[in-house]
C-alpha cells in the first residue's frame, strides 16, 4: 500500500497535468508563464515532488484556476471521483471540468 504523502503527490501531478493539458500548454509553456522552473513542473507532474505554497499560487495564476482548486482536485483524484467539478473562468462563469478526461 502506498503512503498518503506519495498518493497526494501523485494525485497532484495528475491534476496539474490535466489542467495544463486542458489549457493546451506544454510543460515548458507553463514554466515560462508561471515562473516555476520546468524541472520542478516535470517532477510535480510525475509525482516525485509537491509544490510549495508560492508555486501553487504561481501555477494557479498561469492556469487561471484558484490555488484551492488544485487541493479539491487532489481530493477527487484520491477518492476516484473526478466528475462534477467545475472550474471557473476569470469572469466567474463555469466551464467544463478541467480535471475530467477530455471527450
C-alpha positions as CSV (number, residue, x, y, z in Angstrom):
1,X,0.0,0.0,0.0
2,X,1.3,3.4,-0.9
3,X,1.8,6.0,1.8
4,X,-0.5,9.0,2.0
5,X,2.1,11.6,1.0
6,X,3.1,9.6,-2.1
7,X,-0.6,9.3,-3.1
8,X,-1.1,13.1,-2.6
9,X,2.0,13.9,-4.7
10,X,0.8,11.6,-7.5
11,X,-2.7,12.9,-7.3
12,X,-1.4,16.5,-7.5
13,X,0.7,15.6,-10.5
14,X,-2.3,14.1,-12.3
15,X,-4.4,17.2,-11.6
16,X,-1.6,19.6,-12.7
17,X,-1.1,17.7,-15.9
18,X,-4.8,17.5,-16.7
19,X,-5.4,21.3,-16.1
20,X,-2.2,22.1,-18.1
21,X,-3.4,20.0,-21.0
22,X,-6.9,21.4,-20.8
23,X,-5.3,24.9,-21.2
24,X,-3.4,23.5,-24.2
25,X,0.0,24.2,-22.7
26,X,3.2,22.2,-22.8
27,X,5.2,21.9,-19.5
28,X,7.7,24.3,-21.0
29,X,5.0,26.9,-21.7
30,X,3.6,26.5,-18.2
31,X,7.1,27.1,-16.8
32,X,7.5,30.2,-18.9
33,X,4.1,31.5,-18.0
34,X,4.3,30.8,-14.3
35,X,8.0,31.3,-13.4
36,X,8.2,27.8,-11.9
37,X,11.2,26.0,-13.3
38,X,10.5,23.4,-15.9
39,X,12.3,20.8,-13.9
40,X,10.0,21.4,-10.9
41,X,6.9,21.1,-13.1
42,X,8.1,17.8,-14.5
43,X,8.9,16.5,-11.1
44,X,5.4,17.6,-9.8
45,X,3.6,16.0,-12.8
46,X,5.5,12.8,-12.3
47,X,4.5,12.6,-8.6
48,X,8.1,13.0,-7.4
49,X,7.7,16.4,-5.8
50,X,4.9,18.6,-4.4
51,X,4.6,22.3,-4.9
52,X,5.4,24.9,-2.3
53,X,2.6,27.3,-1.4
54,X,4.2,30.0,-3.6
55,X,4.4,27.6,-6.6
56,X,0.8,26.6,-6.1
57,X,-0.2,30.3,-6.4
58,X,2.1,30.8,-9.5
59,X,0.7,27.7,-11.2
60,X,-2.9,28.7,-10.4
61,X,-2.4,32.2,-11.8
62,X,-0.7,30.8,-15.0
63,X,-3.5,28.2,-15.5
64,X,-6.3,30.6,-14.5
65,X,-7.6,28.5,-11.6
66,X,-7.8,29.1,-7.9
67,X,-5.0,27.5,-5.9
68,X,-7.7,25.8,-3.8
69,X,-8.9,24.1,-7.0
70,X,-5.7,22.0,-7.0
71,X,-6.5,20.8,-3.5
72,X,-10.0,20.0,-4.4
73,X,-8.8,18.1,-7.5
74,X,-6.3,16.1,-5.4
75,X,-9.1,15.1,-3.1
76,X,-11.2,14.0,-6.0
77,X,-8.4,12.0,-7.6
78,X,-7.6,10.3,-4.4
79,X,-11.3,9.3,-4.0
80,X,-11.7,8.3,-7.6
81,X,-14.4,10.9,-8.3
82,X,-13.4,13.4,-11.0
83,X,-16.8,14.2,-12.3
84,X,-18.9,17.1,-11.1
85,X,-16.1,19.6,-10.5
86,X,-16.5,22.8,-12.4
87,X,-13.6,25.2,-12.9
88,X,-14.3,29.0,-13.0
89,X,-13.2,31.3,-15.9
90,X,-11.6,34.5,-15.0
91,X,-15.0,36.2,-15.3
92,X,-16.6,33.8,-12.8
93,X,-18.6,31.7,-15.3
94,X,-18.4,27.9,-15.0
95,X,-16.6,25.9,-17.7
96,X,-16.2,22.2,-18.2
97,X,-14.2,20.4,-15.5
98,X,-10.5,20.9,-16.1
99,X,-9.7,17.7,-14.3
100,X,-12.2,15.5,-16.2
101,X,-10.9,13.4,-19.1
102,X,-11.4,15.0,-22.5
103,X,-14.2,13.5,-24.6
